[in-house]
Amino acid sequence: MGVLRNRSLIGLVTAELVSLTGSSMTFVALPFFVLITTGSTAKMGWALAAEMLPIAIFGIPAGTVIAKLGAKKTMLISDAARGPLLLVIPILHHYGDLSFAALLGTTFAIGIFAAPYFASSRLIVPEVAGEDEQAVASVNAVLSGANQLTQLAGPVLAGVIIGLFGASTVLVVDGCSYIFSFLVILTVVRAGKRVEAAAQQKGVFSGLKFLLGDSLLGPMVIAACAINFVAQGIALGVQAIDYFRYNASGHVVGILFAGFGIGALAGAIVAQQLTQKVPLLKLAAVAIVAMPLPLFLLSPTTPWPAATIIIAGFAFFTPLVNAPVIGILTVRTPAELRPKVMTAVMTVATMAGPFGFIAAGYLLRHVSLGSFFIGLPALLMLASLAFAGVLLRNQRGDAGDLAVASG
């Protein structure tokens, strides 16, 4: 079944493309907006933490919601809620009524719907394409490509709009993108019957129990939690680089964040080949250790094109980690448990993220950017070595089967 011959799949890809582009724009614009209006890196950290915190709190129950409602209904509810909520920020700002508490409350409310939407956007594929492995793989490849494009286009568009109209306008565009996604999924996408959970696999914490009971996945996701705690500082650090080194340029900040997309796209192309030839555990272990190395080069002041290349170098390794890890997760998880395991993985891996944002925001108030980009990569390297150790410890027993399964 070709993706381009299926109306529902075309609608799904279109909705994802528009929605993810808007989200990529807001990922740049929201912290930029907070930093410009408050001048505080600490408040910027709190704003990003407020959006991520609900994932840690509500992520696991979200798996039960998805299993009960189905992926399509969950996506519709998430889009219907996030669109109007995101518009609250620019509206209040326009009338001069946007307090910092209101900003935090709104971003927290938006974050409540992030975890179920992300998981549903992948789980809907079998509902639309059927259980044929080739069809599902084809659709996932298209969605992955669309995601890479949005990481390129979103930040650049955000930079242009910030430069012309201001950061709050970007939030309006993103809010409208959620509304567009809702309408397309509602009217175009037709989803089939969802996978029913077996009796022994029902329960809010069944995904978490499976995850923590697995000899590889449990330690792996705990190590990922440590990595995510440190890695949240990268986004804040890049915003601070633009603010302090490049005069808070909207155009430059968009290009800097586009560097993440450029590197990830190049890495995804390489990962597509390497996952067929290299054992997945070994590939992920090498890539996770190499990933922090380019960040040390952000310590000295460089022209922004050089900084963009450095950021792209870091992002190049992320698909070389994510692709094998997702393949491992998929192979080791029963189909009927995947909604709950997916949200459990997201919850455990990101639960330290809000604290990472807050810590990085306060740290940037007290240390220079040069020192920040020495300490952060060093800490990230330590966490990455722990992650690689977990993978390599399990390589002998699992790597062969997982490499075959990913092909």
Protein Blocks (a to p, Z undefined) as FASTA:
>chain_A
ZZklpmklmmmmmmmmmmmmmmmmmmmmmmmmmmmmnopaklmmmmmmmmmmmmmmmmmm
mmmmmmmnopklmmmmmmmmmmmmmmmmmmmmmnopacfklmmmmmmmmmmmmmmmmmmm
mmmmmmmnopafklmmmmmmmmmmmmmmmmmmmmmmmmmmmmmnojklmmmmmmmmmmmm
mmmmmmmmccdddddddfklgcjklmmmmmmmpmklmmmmmmmmmmmmmmmmmmmmmmmm
mmmmnoopaklmmmmmmmmmmmmmmmmmmmmmmmmmgcfklmmmmmmmmmmmmmmmmmpc
cdfklmmmmmmmmmmmmmmmmmmmmmmmmmmpcfklmmmmmmmmmmmmmmmmmmmmmmmm
mmmmmmcfklmmmmmmmmmmmmmmmmmmmmmmmmmmmmmmmmmmmZZ
